């Protein structure tokens, strides 16, 4: 092969590589939610085995008993902090409200460019926590639970998906993206274990089944 054709071949291959990379970048999500990495599947299975199995009790639940979206830093509350953490290219105004950015919702695979299209999901819902033992907590502990940025408990997701989830546990609701389900149940078990919350029998059965493939 002559040097001319060799150089031409290299140039063509380089161009093709650049085109492929561009296509991949174009098709990739513009942002990826940054939920704190949950424990491994093996650890989650160990934690689940240690959780108390009990019937849930909703008596006396009120969302206001879990003070949420407290100030985290400066003018930023918990919701705004999670939006900045989970988004890409997030720009905020002087009051810390997100004015632009890109957010990828791992529950359904949708990407959004307006913060108003996102809810901050309590992965273990507040009502579920109440049913599972938080009814006996102090207000301070319930506040910590509702604003926990350390455990995998808060994540920015599509608002109507979060609303459809409501207060359901994994026996009746799971993310539509099957690729995220292992992460979801590992996080669920970690949060329940850390806070000493119980599980009901249907919930434990569902978690056991999902964790078997994690």
C-alpha positions as semicolon CSV with decimal commas, in nm:
position;residue;x (nm);y (nm);z (nm)
1;X;0,000;0,000;0,000
2;X;0,142;0,342;-0,094
3;X;0,203;0,607;0,171
4;X;-0,071;0,819;0,008
5;X;-0,335;0,552;0,045
6;X;-0,213;0,464;0,394
7;X;-0,251;0,825;0,506
8;X;-0,591;0,846;0,336
9;X;-0,706;0,530;0,514
10;X;-0,596;0,668;0,850
11;X;-0,782;0,992;0,781
12;X;-1,101;0,806;0,690
13;X;-1,081;0,588;1,001
14;X;-1,025;0,895;1,219
15;X;-1,325;1,067;1,063
16;X;-1,543;0,761;1,118
17;X;-1,431;0,736;1,480
18;X;-1,519;1,099;1,535
19;X;-1,860;1,049;1,376
20;X;-1,932;0,746;1,595
21;X;-1,830;0,936;1,907
22;X;-2,053;1,227;1,808
23;X;-2,351;1,000;1,754
24;X;-2,292;0,831;2,091
25;X;-2,271;1,167;2,263
26;X;-2,588;1,284;2,092
27;X;-2,781;0,975;2,202
28;X;-2,647;0,969;2,559
29;X;-2,848;1,120;2,846
30;X;-2,750;1,481;2,905
31;X;-2,750;1,430;3,281
32;X;-2,743;1,142;3,523
33;X;-2,898;1,144;3,870
34;X;-2,637;1,127;4,143
35;X;-2,811;0,922;4,411
36;X;-2,551;0,822;4,673
37;X;-2,436;0,473;4,573
38;X;-2,633;0,215;4,773
39;X;-2,485;-0,092;4,937
40;X;-2,410;-0,400;4,729
41;X;-2,669;-0,666;4,655
42;X;-2,505;-0,904;4,902
43;X;-2,508;-0,644;5,179
44;X;-2,868;-0,551;5,099
45;X;-2,970;-0,916;5,126
46;X;-2,795;-0,935;5,464
47;X;-2,968;-0,618;5,582
48;X;-3,308;-0,739;5,462
49;X;-3,273;-1,060;5,661
50;X;-3,229;-0,848;5,974
51;X;-3,532;-0,622;5,926
52;X;-3,834;-0,677;6,147
53;X;-4,143;-0,800;5,964
54;X;-4,453;-0,620;6,092
55;X;-4,797;-0,508;5,980
56;X;-4,805;-0,142;5,876
57;X;-5,004;0,114;6,070
58;X;-5,099;0,449;5,910
59;X;-5,278;0,583;6,221
60;X;-5,201;0,949;6,284
61;X;-4,988;1,011;5,972
62;X;-4,947;1,371;5,859
63;X;-4,683;1,481;5,607
64;X;-4,621;1,794;5,813
65;X;-4,483;1,570;6,089
66;X;-4,175;1,531;5,865
67;X;-4,032;1,885;5,825
68;X;-3,881;1,877;5,477
69;X;-3,691;2,100;5,237
70;X;-3,501;2,263;5,518
71;X;-3,209;2,498;5,453
72;X;-2,894;2,302;5,369
73;X;-2,641;2,571;5,283
74;X;-2,672;2,946;5,230
75;X;-3,000;3,008;5,050
76;X;-3,031;2,648;4,927
77;X;-3,291;2,415;5,070
78;X;-3,294;2,036;5,032
79;X;-3,491;2,033;4,705
80;X;-3,259;2,287;4,544
81;X;-2,951;2,102;4,669
82;X;-3,068;1,774;4,513
83;X;-3,155;1,948;4,185
84;X;-2,801;2,088;4,165
85;X;-2,649;1,751;4,260
86;X;-2,852;1,546;4,014
87;X;-2,848;1,783;3,717
88;X;-2,598;1,879;3,451
89;X;-2,505;2,241;3,378
90;X;-2,743;2,365;3,646
91;X;-2,760;2,744;3,678
92;X;-2,924;2,899;3,984
93;X;-3,037;3,249;4,073
94;X;-2,957;3,445;4,389
95;X;-3,221;3,254;4,586
96;X;-3,073;2,917;4,472
97;X;-3,366;2,832;4,240
98;X;-3,255;2,642;3,929
99;X;-3,311;2,858;3,621
100;X;-3,163;2,617;3,367
101;X;-2,996;2,280;3,338
102;X;-3,061;1,922;3,231
103;X;-3,193;1,636;3,444
104;X;-3,214;1,265;3,364
105;X;-3,481;1,072;3,552
106;X;-3,353;0,716;3,613
107;X;-3,699;0,584;3,697
108;X;-3,834;0,632;3,344
109;X;-3,537;0,741;3,131
110;X;-3,674;1,089;3,052
111;X;-3,455;1,399;3,028
112;X;-3,588;1,741;3,131
113;X;-3,459;2,095;3,095
114;X;-3,700;2,268;3,336
115;X;-3,672;2,216;3,711
116;X;-4,050;2,241;3,736
117;X;-4,074;1,903;3,560
118;X;-3,886;1,734;3,846
119;X;-3,997;1,614;4,187
120;X;-3,752;1,516;4,459
121;X;-3,858;1,165;4,548
122;X;-3,825;1,029;4,899
123;X;-3,718;0,684;4,783
124;X;-3,870;0,537;5,100
125;X;-4,182;0,757;5,116
126;X;-4,262;0,954;5,429
127;X;-4,592;0,772;5,479
128;X;-4,417;0,437;5,435
129;X;-4,165;0,536;5,700
130;X;-4,447;0,636;5,936
131;X;-4,617;0,301;5,879
132;X;-4,289;0,121;5,950
133;X;-4,186;0,281;6,277
134;X;-4,131;0,654;6,228
135;X;-4,453;0,724;6,419
136;X;-4,248;0,673;6,736
137;X;-3,964;0,904;6,632
138;X;-3,895;1,255;6,751
139;X;-3,968;1,541;6,512
140;X;-3,594;1,597;6,483
141;X;-3,536;1,241;6,360
142;X;-3,823;1,265;6,112
143;X;-3,671;1,589;5,983
144;X;-3,335;1,417;5,935
145;X;-3,504;1,135;5,744
146;X;-3,696;1,374;5,518
147;X;-3,382;1,570;5,427
148;X;-3,118;1,295;5,424
149;X;-2,853;1,367;5,161
150;X;-2,610;1,104;5,288
151;X;-2,813;0,788;5,245
152;X;-2,963;0,696;4,900
153;X;-3,300;0,846;4,998
154;X;-3,350;1,158;4,781
155;X;-3,343;1,173;4,401
156;X;-3,472;1,404;4,127
157;X;-3,721;1,226;3,900
158;X;-4,002;1,303;3,657
159;X;-4,280;1,467;3,858
160;X;-4,575;1,261;3,734
161;X;-4,377;0,938;3,782
162;X;-4,312;1,034;4,144
163;X;-4,680;1,120;4,188
164;X;-4,783;0,784;4,041
165;X;-4,550;0,610;4,288
166;X;-4,706;0,795;4,581
167;X;-4,645;0,605;4,904
168;X;-4,620;0,259;4,749
169;X;-4,351;0,007;4,842
170;X;-4,175;-0,233;4,599
171;X;-4,454;-0,491;4,626
172;X;-4,684;-0,262;4,428
173;X;-4,457;-0,012;4,248
174;X;-4,115;-0,024;4,084
175;X;-3,936;0,204;3,833
176;X;-4,043;0,129;3,475
177;X;-3,674;0,115;3,374
178;X;-3,582;-0,241;3,466
179;X;-3,212;-0,146;3,454
180;X;-3,263;0,071;3,764
181;X;-3,457;-0,176;3,978
182;X;-3,153;-0,334;4,140
183;X;-3,025;0,008;4,246
184;X;-3,371;0,099;4,372
185;X;-3,421;-0,204;4,598
186;X;-3,064;-0,189;4,731
187;X;-3,124;0,174;4,826
188;X;-3,465;0,093;4,976
189;X;-3,323;-0,176;5,203
190;X;-3,025;0,038;5,304
191;X;-3,248;0,326;5,412
192;X;-3,484;0,100;5,605
193;X;-3,194;-0,075;5,776
194;X;-3,017;0,248;5,871
195;X;-3,332;0,394;6,025
196;X;-3,446;0,072;6,190
197;X;-3,773;0,057;5,996
198;X;-3,976;-0,260;5,956
199;X;-4,107;-0,426;5,638
200;X;-4,442;-0,596;5,584
201;X;-4,457;-0,950;5,446
202;X;-4,549;-0,854;5,087
203;X;-4,275;-0,590;5,082
204;X;-4,014;-0,836;5,209
205;X;-4,117;-1,096;4,952
206;X;-4,086;-0,844;4,667
207;X;-3,748;-0,718;4,791
208;X;-3,620;-1,074;4,826
209;X;-3,720;-1,155;4,469
210;X;-3,565;-0,842;4,320
211;X;-3,245;-0,870;4,523
212;X;-3,194;-1,231;4,411
213;X;-3,075;-1,101;4,074
214;X;-2,865;-0,811;4,211
